[in-house]
């Protein structure tokens, strides 16, 4: 059984920015059983959205709780009523026989009920009636205390019980509260009227306090209660406060309570072992601001894309995803995840892919990049005829992976030019684990996220451009200090750190933050060479002892250059440590300046410097030099193992050895000819 909330506001629709996250549409809830039976409860303004997300034909059973305007005003905008391919059964309280006709009479809407082209079948209900659809699906009508009379509905299907109270006032007499408690017993999910709190409760207005549902639900051991029918004046921020209070209550009492949100989708039964909030449906209106604050601690592009893709997959429950960046007339694979094939912590191999796709309207991602349009495809293998694009087996096909649903969202710069595309694959049903279409709520949130990607990437590019300018300055003095060399050293250092952090079980957020820093900081390891004479840097023969002392001074010069900006830590603080200590040796016989006074050994050498030392030497060994041919990766690793425990940290050498498939991708991504030469 799946539940979708299309309207959660009470009394009157509130199309206001301050209410946009939890939603301004009035009451409407969709329920679909495992065998496809479609039930809808109430016909508030949310009914329009519900209808827009239904297929082109079918049968719907619409249950009306009562006749107040906020519960029926969506009827005229319900798409199935206007389609001859739909049959809609409308169940109304018996005393509201003419209420639906009156909704369309007297010129209140531009069309009379008689103009509906869809087949409409009416049914009258009263408290105690039971509607049976098959041997396992029933809807029971329950009398609900509300001015003018109302019905609540209890659904039993798929070995699950669902309760929709509609508008419901919990009265003070003990017998009334006992009746509510009995109504809540054995219920897996209840969507209830919680328009008030005890501080602003209005007796006899027909609505309840959320605190009463907490108490009675706890007493009845109700599976989960969604507080709905929010007062028109309740803003997103106020509902956030309530949600946090509910989470605190749940953690103390073992209950499950949640603020209903438009677009919320739940699969029943909920896993019994999960605590409140662990189901993943609870969000706060400032989720994007919080996520962007989290992103602010990362500056390198790869880590940013990793985090953005992880967040997008969390929102959409996508099994896999890829971020493509525009590179001329092509799309470059920038970062990819696939939980069925590899873990997020080992996705780095694909971060350095040099694969590209042409930007043409004939492929799905190419079409999104060429047109700037979002594509939400429920089944890529069953696309309708006449589309300019088609599905071709994707990047993961070689591993036996099968793509079904796909959400493709382009992101633009401030001038409207497409900078890249986010492709999400196979939104997984949380209960069955099978792929299903991405819903509109997911699509909307991914589009919000995509709009913020540009600012984040632009900030990263500014940082990278500043670092590249420093590297170009260094390359004027030392031709060996090229951009590709720095990129490779940074990438090798970042992946070695990731591997070591995985071994030690570091928390993911801390790992990503330090990985982001070391990638950029390691690129500046030899920045101090700007203070060494070109005559020494370009001297073809062996240096004298005096010349070697001058050459060694590049470590202190680099540390001094970077120390001013690194006084408060962060990238430049780490870069200063690397510049000073990347020529230290594990056995204590290295150097950190023109003399031997500041020698360190073992783990006293900063971790980032130990990592960069290995990355720098490895790249020097496998790169061509005027005095030698490039070594193979295997030969370079043999040398590092020979020096393990003497020159290099043995554990980190092993980390690099375990990454040789990633190393190969790094060298494909950053070949020497890719960097413009300094003039």
Rosetta blueprint (number, residue, H / E / L):
1 X L
2 X E
3 X E
4 X E
5 X E
6 X E
7 X E
8 X L
9 X E
10 X L
11 X L
12 X L
13 X L
14 X L
15 X L
16 X L
17 X H
18 X H
19 X H
20 X L
21 X L
22 X L
23 X L
24 X L
25 X L
26 X E
27 X L
28 X E
29 X E
30 X E
31 X E
32 X E
33 X L
34 X L
35 X L
36 X L
37 X L
38 X E
39 X E
40 X E
41 X E
42 X L
43 X L
44 X L
45 X L
46 X H
47 X H
48 X H
49 X H
50 X H
51 X H
52 X H
53 X L
54 X L
55 X L
56 X L
57 X L
58 X E
59 X E
60 X E
61 X E
62 X E
63 X E
64 X L
65 X L
66 X L
67 X L
68 X L
69 X H
70 X H
71 X H
72 X L
73 X L
74 X L
75 X H
76 X H
77 X H
78 X L
79 X H
80 X H
81 X H
82 X H
83 X L
84 X L
85 X L
86 X E
87 X E
88 X E
89 X E
90 X E
91 X E
92 X E
93 X E
94 X H
95 X H
96 X H
97 X L
98 X L
99 X H
100 X H
101 X H
102 X H
103 X H
104 X H
105 X L
106 X L
107 X L
108 X L
109 X L
110 X L
111 X L
112 X L
113 X H
114 X H
115 X H
116 X L
117 X L
118 X L
119 X E
120 X E
121 X E
122 X E
123 X E
124 X E
125 X E
126 X L
127 X L
128 X L
129 X L
130 X E
131 X E
132 X E
133 X L
134 X L
135 X L
136 X L
137 X L
138 X E
139 X E
140 X E
141 X E
142 X E
143 X E
144 X E
145 X L
146 X L
147 X L
148 X L
149 X L
150 X E
151 X E
152 X E
153 X E
154 X E
155 X E
156 X E
157 X E
158 X L
159 X L
160 X E
161 X E
162 X E
163 X E
164 X E
165 X L
166 X L
167 X L
168 X L
169 X L
170 X L
171 X L
172 X L
173 X L
174 X H
175 X H
176 X H
177 X H
178 X H
179 X H
180 X H
181 X H
182 X H
183 X H
184 X H
185 X L
186 X L
187 X L
188 X L
189 X E
190 X E
191 X E
192 X E
193 X E
194 X L
195 X L
196 X E
197 X L
198 X L
199 X L
200 X L
201 X L
202 X L
203 X L
204 X L
205 X L
206 X L
207 X L
208 X L
209 X E
210 X H
211 X H
212 X H
213 X H
214 X H
215 X H
216 X H
217 X H
218 X H
219 X H
220 X H
221 X L
222 X L
223 X L
224 X E
225 X E
226 X E
227 X E
228 X E
229 X L
230 X E
231 X L
232 X L
233 X L
234 X L
235 X L
236 X H
237 X H
238 X H
239 X H
240 X H
241 X H
242 X H
243 X H
244 X H
245 X H
246 X H
247 X H
248 X H
249 X H
250 X H
251 X H
252 X H
253 X H
254 X L
255 X L
256 X L
257 X E
258 X E
259 X E
260 X L
261 X L
262 X L
263 X L
264 X L
265 X E
266 X E
267 X E
268 X L
269 X L
270 X L
271 X L
272 X L
273 X L
274 X L
275 X L
276 X L
277 X L
278 X L
279 X L
280 X L
281 X L
282 X L
283 X L
284 X L
285 X L
286 X L
287 X H
288 X H
289 X H
290 X H
291 X H
292 X H
293 X H
294 X H
295 X H
296 X L
297 X L
298 X L
299 X L
300 X L
301 X H
302 X H
303 X H
304 X H
305 X H
306 X H
307 X H
308 X H
309 X H
310 X H
311 X H
312 X H
313 X H
314 X H
315 X H
316 X H
317 X L
318 X E
319 X E
320 X E
321 X E
322 X E
323 X E
324 X E
325 X E
326 X E
327 X E
328 X L
329 X L
330 X E
331 X E
332 X E
333 X E
334 X E
335 X E
336 X E
337 X E
338 X E
339 X L
340 X L
341 X L
342 X E
343 X L
344 X H
345 X H
346 X H
347 X L
348 X H
349 X H
350 X H
351 X H
352 X L
353 X L
354 X L
355 X L
356 X E
357 X E
358 X E
359 X L
360 X L
361 X L
362 X L
363 X L
364 X H
365 X H
366 X H
367 X H
368 X H
369 X H
370 X H
371 X H
372 X L
373 X L
374 X L
375 X E
376 X E
377 X E
378 X L
379 X L
380 X L
381 X L
382 X L
383 X L
384 X L
385 X L
386 X L
387 X L
388 X L
389 X L
390 X L
391 X L
392 X L
393 X L
394 X L
395 X L
396 X L
397 X H
398 X H
399 X H
400 X L
401 X L
402 X L
403 X L
404 X L
405 X L
406 X E
407 X E
408 X E
409 X E
410 X E
411 X E
412 X E
413 X L
414 X L
415 X L
416 X L
417 X L
418 X E
419 X E
420 X E
421 X E
422 X E
423 X E
424 X E
425 X E
426 X E
427 X E
428 X E
429 X L
430 X L
431 X L
432 X L
433 X L
434 X L
435 X E
436 X E
437 X L
438 X L
439 X L
440 X H
441 X H
442 X H
443 X H
444 X H
445 X H
446 X H
447 X H
448 X H
449 X H
450 X H
451 X H
452 X H
453 X H
454 X H
455 X H
456 X H
457 X H
458 X H
459 X H
460 X H
461 X H
462 X H
463 X H
464 X H
465 X H
466 X H
467 X H
468 X H
469 X H
470 X H
471 X H
472 X H
473 X H
474 X H
475 X H
476 X H
477 X H
478 X L
479 X L
480 X L
481 X L
482 X L
483 X H
484 X H
485 X H
486 X H
487 X H
488 X H
489 X H
490 X H
491 X H
492 X H
493 X H
494 X H
495 X H
496 X H
497 X H
498 X H
499 X H
500 X H
501 X H
502 X H
503 X H
504 X H
505 X L
506 X L
507 X L
508 X H
509 X H
510 X H
511 X H
512 X H
513 X H
514 X H
515 X H
516 X H
517 X H
518 X H
519 X H
520 X H
521 X H
522 X H
523 X L
524 X L
525 X L
526 X L
527 X H
528 X H
529 X H
530 X H
531 X H
532 X L
533 X L
534 X H
535 X H
536 X H
537 X H
538 X L
539 X L
540 X L
541 X L
542 X L
543 X L
544 X L
545 X H
546 X H
547 X H
548 X H
549 X H
550 X H
551 X H
552 X H
553 X L
554 X H
555 X H
556 X H
557 X H
558 X H
559 X H
560 X H
561 X H
562 X H
563 X H
564 X L
565 X L
566 X L
567 X L
568 X L
569 X L
570 X H
571 X H
572 X H
573 X H
574 X H
575 X H
576 X H
577 X H
578 X H
579 X H
580 X H
581 X H
582 X L
583 X L
584 X L
585 X L
586 X L
587 X L
588 X L
589 X L
590 X L
591 X L
592 X L
593 X L
594 X L
595 X L
596 X L
597 X L
598 X L
599 X L
600 X L
601 X L
602 X H
603 X H
604 X H
605 X L
606 X L
607 X H
608 X H
609 X H
610 X H
611 X H
612 X H
613 X H
614 X H
615 X H
616 X H
617 X H
618 X H
619 X H
620 X H
621 X H
622 X H
623 X L
624 X L
625 X E
626 X L
627 X L
628 X E
629 X L
630 X L
631 X L
632 X L
633 X H
634 X H
635 X H
636 X H
637 X H
638 X H
639 X H
640 X H
641 X H
642 X H
643 X L
644 X E
645 X L
646 X L
647 X L
648 X E
649 X L
650 X H
651 X H
652 X H
653 X H
654 X H
655 X H
656 X H
657 X H
658 X L
659 X L
660 X H
661 X H
662 X H
663 X H
664 X H
665 X H
666 X H
667 X H
668 X H
669 X H
670 X L
671 X L
672 X H
673 X H
674 X H
675 X L
676 X L
677 X L
678 X L
679 X L
